[in-house]
Amino acid sequence: MSDNEPIHIPIDGTLDLHAFRPSDIKSLVPDYLEECREAGIYNVRIVHGKGIGNLRRTVHAVLQKLDYVLSYRLAGEDGGSWGATLVTLRRDP
C-alpha cells in the first residue's frame, strides 16, 4: 500500500489514532466525526493514548473548532482514562 492510498477504517464510534501520523489528525478527526453523524452515531470515543499529551491537545483543539461537537471529556477509568476522549455530537434537525 502506498502513502497516497486511502485507508478504510470502520465507522463504529471508536477512532484509534495510534495507527495514524500526527500530521493526519487535523483532517482525520473531523472526517471521521462527519461519517459517524451520517451513520447515526452521536457518541464517539477517540483513543489518542496517554504519552506526554501532545496528541490529546491536538484532538481537543480540533474538537473545539467543530460546531457539531456538543461536548467532549476525558474517558473514565473503564474507557481509557486520560488516554481517550469521549465526544458527543449534535444531531441534525
Backbone bond lengths (Angstrom), bond angles and torsions (degrees), N, CA, C in turn:
res aa  C-N    CA-C-N  psi(-1)  N-CA   C-N-CA  omega(-1)  CA-C   N-CA-C  phi
1 M - - - 1.444 - - 1.522 108.17 -
2 S 1.333 117.38 132.94 1.456 121.08 179.15 1.522 110.11 -87.56
3 D 1.332 116.24 167.23 1.465 121.10 179.43 1.516 112.32 -66.27
4 N 1.327 117.88 -20.28 1.462 121.19 -176.55 1.522 113.32 -91.06
5 E 1.318 117.96 -9.88 1.452 120.44 -179.97 1.519 109.71 -75.70
6 P 1.339 116.76 138.39 1.466 118.41 178.64 1.526 110.81 -67.07
7 I 1.304 114.99 147.07 1.455 121.46 176.42 1.522 107.14 -101.56
8 H 1.307 117.11 124.86 1.460 121.38 179.09 1.520 109.14 -94.32
9 I 1.324 115.25 121.38 1.451 120.31 178.65 1.529 108.39 -119.37
10 P 1.307 117.29 146.94 1.467 119.25 -179.59 1.528 110.88 -67.87
11 I 1.311 115.85 140.92 1.462 121.32 176.39 1.522 106.36 -96.28
12 D 1.329 115.67 89.08 1.461 120.61 -175.30 1.527 112.93 -127.74
13 G 1.331 116.96 6.94 1.456 120.31 178.32 1.512 114.61 95.32
14 T 1.329 117.40 -1.58 1.468 120.69 175.63 1.521 108.98 -127.66
15 L 1.314 115.58 122.56 1.460 121.66 178.17 1.524 108.14 -114.95
16 D 1.320 115.95 112.19 1.467 121.53 178.33 1.523 108.03 -97.23
17 L 1.312 116.57 114.28 1.466 122.19 -174.18 1.521 113.69 -84.27
18 H 1.311 118.91 -2.01 1.457 121.20 -176.51 1.533 113.34 -60.52
19 A 1.314 117.74 -28.20 1.464 120.79 -176.28 1.531 113.14 -88.75
20 F 1.325 117.46 0.97 1.463 120.79 -174.47 1.521 111.83 -113.70
21 R 1.319 114.59 154.58 1.461 120.11 176.07 1.528 109.52 -74.98
22 P 1.319 117.87 143.06 1.468 119.99 178.32 1.529 112.75 -55.81
23 S 1.306 117.77 -31.16 1.466 120.60 -179.78 1.531 112.44 -68.44
24 D 1.335 117.82 -16.99 1.463 121.68 -179.75 1.529 113.06 -88.27
25 I 1.309 117.47 -13.40 1.466 121.87 -170.36 1.524 112.58 -62.96
26 K 1.322 118.02 -40.76 1.466 120.63 -175.46 1.527 113.38 -63.31
27 S 1.312 117.45 -26.30 1.471 119.43 176.01 1.522 111.59 -100.36
28 L 1.318 117.25 -30.96 1.462 121.48 -177.87 1.526 112.32 -65.28
29 V 1.320 117.60 -46.96 1.465 120.92 -175.80 1.532 111.38 -60.87
30 P 1.342 120.11 -51.43 1.467 118.21 178.38 1.530 113.27 -62.10
31 D 1.321 117.19 -38.79 1.469 119.98 178.68 1.524 110.61 -62.12
32 Y 1.329 117.39 -44.48 1.459 121.06 -179.36 1.528 110.32 -64.71
33 L 1.321 117.43 -43.57 1.460 120.40 -179.37 1.522 111.61 -64.28
34 E 1.316 117.39 -37.11 1.478 120.57 176.16 1.519 110.31 -63.17
35 E 1.325 116.72 -42.45 1.472 120.64 178.35 1.527 110.66 -63.50
36 C 1.320 116.69 -38.75 1.465 120.23 176.93 1.523 110.44 -61.61
37 R 1.308 116.94 -45.80 1.470 120.09 179.37 1.523 110.83 -60.00
38 E 1.325 116.65 -42.93 1.460 120.22 178.91 1.526 111.57 -63.17
39 A 1.326 116.48 -30.12 1.467 121.54 179.52 1.533 112.15 -87.77
40 G 1.329 116.90 0.59 1.466 120.23 -179.90 1.512 113.93 79.49
41 I 1.327 117.24 21.56 1.468 121.99 178.58 1.533 107.20 -102.21
42 Y 1.323 116.43 116.76 1.461 120.57 -174.64 1.526 113.32 -114.06
43 N 1.308 117.29 -4.32 1.458 122.15 174.71 1.520 107.42 -121.24
44 V 1.320 115.58 116.08 1.461 121.94 -171.59 1.524 109.62 -124.31
45 R 1.313 115.11 143.49 1.472 121.88 175.64 1.522 107.68 -113.65
46 I 1.325 116.49 122.87 1.458 122.21 177.57 1.529 107.56 -108.99
47 V 1.326 116.25 117.81 1.461 121.64 -179.39 1.529 107.72 -95.48
48 H 1.324 115.78 113.56 1.463 120.87 -179.04 1.514 112.14 -113.95
49 G 1.307 117.43 -8.71 1.457 120.92 -179.07 1.521 111.31 84.14
50 K 1.307 115.43 167.16 1.461 120.80 -177.10 1.527 111.09 -90.34
51 G 1.280 118.43 -58.91 1.467 122.45 176.71 1.510 113.65 38.63
52 I 1.332 115.47 -139.80 1.467 120.44 179.03 1.527 111.81 -99.29
53 G 1.338 116.86 1.03 1.462 120.84 172.57 1.514 116.55 96.91
54 N 1.328 118.66 -0.30 1.464 119.15 -178.90 1.522 112.50 -63.02
55 L 1.317 117.16 -45.06 1.455 120.78 -179.07 1.529 110.57 -66.62
56 R 1.314 117.15 -40.13 1.465 121.01 176.76 1.522 110.72 -59.77
57 R 1.310 117.30 -44.40 1.465 120.67 179.74 1.528 110.74 -64.56
58 T 1.310 117.59 -38.54 1.464 120.58 177.88 1.524 110.34 -64.51
59 V 1.328 116.68 -46.04 1.470 120.88 178.86 1.527 109.95 -59.38
60 H 1.305 118.02 -46.53 1.463 121.29 -178.66 1.525 111.29 -64.96
61 A 1.318 118.27 -37.16 1.464 121.02 177.11 1.527 110.81 -64.03
62 V 1.322 116.86 -39.36 1.467 121.00 177.10 1.526 109.67 -65.28
63 L 1.322 117.13 -45.76 1.463 120.99 -177.93 1.527 112.00 -61.65
64 Q 1.319 116.86 -36.83 1.473 121.09 -179.79 1.519 112.04 -61.63
65 K 1.306 117.67 -27.27 1.465 121.82 -175.61 1.527 113.60 -88.84
66 L 1.321 117.58 -9.11 1.461 121.09 -174.95 1.519 110.61 -93.91
67 D 1.331 116.87 118.70 1.462 120.10 -176.33 1.526 113.45 -69.84
68 Y 1.318 117.91 -17.30 1.463 120.04 179.85 1.535 112.66 -92.04
69 V 1.320 117.59 5.50 1.461 121.43 173.84 1.530 107.59 -92.66
70 L 1.330 115.37 113.85 1.468 120.08 179.16 1.520 110.85 -74.67
71 S 1.346 116.16 -44.65 1.456 120.12 -179.25 1.518 109.48 -161.19
72 Y 1.322 114.59 163.64 1.464 120.90 172.57 1.518 108.29 -153.23
73 R 1.333 113.61 152.30 1.471 119.82 -179.38 1.521 108.46 -157.61
74 L 1.307 115.41 160.74 1.460 119.44 174.81 1.517 108.84 -67.44
75 A 1.316 115.65 146.07 1.464 121.02 -179.49 1.526 109.92 -69.82
76 G 1.315 115.46 159.29 1.454 121.31 175.51 1.523 110.27 -78.08
77 E 1.295 115.88 -179.15 1.466 121.75 -178.39 1.532 112.55 -56.77
78 D 1.322 117.49 -34.46 1.460 120.78 -177.88 1.532 112.82 -83.63
79 G 1.341 117.48 -5.84 1.454 120.62 -177.51 1.513 114.91 -117.93
80 G 1.315 117.17 12.61 1.456 119.97 178.83 1.509 114.35 113.78
81 S 1.336 116.23 -1.47 1.455 121.11 177.93 1.525 110.46 54.78
82 W 1.316 118.09 -136.74 1.458 120.31 -177.64 1.522 112.23 -81.00
83 G 1.327 117.61 11.54 1.465 122.38 174.11 1.514 113.12 -95.18
84 A 1.333 116.60 1.40 1.462 120.87 179.54 1.525 109.33 -145.82
85 T 1.314 115.63 152.31 1.449 122.36 177.70 1.520 108.84 -120.80
86 L 1.330 115.69 133.26 1.457 122.19 176.66 1.519 108.25 -97.77
87 V 1.321 116.02 130.58 1.466 122.17 -174.50 1.518 108.91 -121.95
88 T 1.325 115.82 135.18 1.463 121.91 173.37 1.528 107.49 -110.37
89 L 1.325 115.52 124.74 1.457 121.83 -176.75 1.528 111.12 -100.92
90 R 1.313 114.90 149.54 1.453 121.97 176.91 1.524 109.25 -73.70
91 R 1.318 115.32 136.91 1.465 120.67 174.53 1.519 108.50 -84.79
92 D 1.315 116.83 139.84 1.463 119.05 175.29 1.514 109.21 -70.88
93 P 1.325 116.54 142.85 1.476 118.87 179.48 1.513 111.58 -65.22
